[in-house]
Amino acid sequence: MGMSKSKQHRHKTERAGLNNPEMSRIQWHRKPHTQVVQNKKAEQRRTLCRHKGSRDGADFFIFWRNALIN
């Protein structure tokens, strides 16, 4: 089976030193969606690991107004 005319033209322009439009197209590099029902626990574990270290949940507030009065 031969190549299509458009593919032949793309190869010809590429051999001539011009840009190949296939190179500028975005490639899909993600895992295909195979699970129908999402695994919630695994997703929560992954998001927890991704955001770990950015914030541990503890907040430290200093109330300057009360500190200045006392």
C-alpha positions as CSV (number, residue, x, y, z in Angstrom):
1,M,0.0,0.0,0.0
2,G,1.4,3.3,-1.0
3,M,1.7,6.6,0.8
4,S,-1.0,9.2,0.4
5,K,-0.3,12.3,-1.7
6,S,-0.2,14.6,1.4
7,K,2.3,12.3,3.2
8,Q,4.5,12.2,0.1
9,H,4.4,16.0,-0.1
10,R,5.3,16.2,3.6
11,H,8.3,13.9,3.1
12,K,9.4,15.8,0.0
13,T,9.3,19.2,1.9
14,E,11.2,17.6,4.8
15,R,13.9,16.3,2.5
16,A,14.2,19.7,1.0
17,G,15.0,21.1,4.4
18,L,11.6,22.8,5.2
19,N,9.7,22.2,8.4
20,N,7.6,19.1,8.8
21,P,4.2,20.0,10.3
22,E,4.0,16.7,12.1
23,M,6.9,17.8,14.4
24,S,4.9,20.8,15.7
25,R,1.8,18.8,16.6
26,I,1.3,18.0,20.2
27,Q,1.8,14.4,21.2
28,W,-0.4,12.7,23.9
29,H,1.9,11.3,26.6
30,R,-0.7,10.4,29.3
31,K,-1.8,7.0,30.4
32,P,-5.0,6.0,28.7
33,H,-8.2,6.0,30.8
34,T,-8.7,2.3,31.4
35,Q,-10.6,2.3,34.7
36,V,-14.3,2.9,34.5
37,V,-14.7,3.5,38.2
38,Q,-12.0,5.7,39.7
39,N,-10.2,4.3,42.7
40,K,-10.8,7.0,45.3
41,K,-8.4,5.9,47.9
42,A,-5.5,5.6,45.4
43,E,-6.3,9.0,44.0
44,Q,-6.4,10.6,47.5
45,R,-3.1,8.9,48.3
46,R,-1.5,10.3,45.1
47,T,-2.8,13.8,45.6
48,L,-1.6,13.7,49.3
49,C,1.9,12.7,48.1
50,R,1.9,15.4,45.4
51,H,1.0,18.2,47.8
52,K,3.1,16.9,50.7
53,G,5.5,19.4,52.1
54,S,3.7,22.4,50.8
55,R,1.6,22.8,53.9
56,D,1.2,20.5,56.9
57,G,-2.1,22.0,58.0
58,A,-0.8,23.7,61.2
59,D,-1.3,27.5,61.3
60,F,0.6,29.8,63.6
61,F,-1.1,33.2,64.1
62,I,0.3,36.1,66.1
63,F,-2.2,38.6,67.3
64,W,-0.3,41.8,67.5
65,R,-3.1,43.8,69.0
66,N,-3.3,41.6,72.0
67,A,0.5,41.4,72.3
68,L,0.8,45.2,72.3
69,I,-1.9,45.7,75.0
70,N,-0.4,43.2,77.5
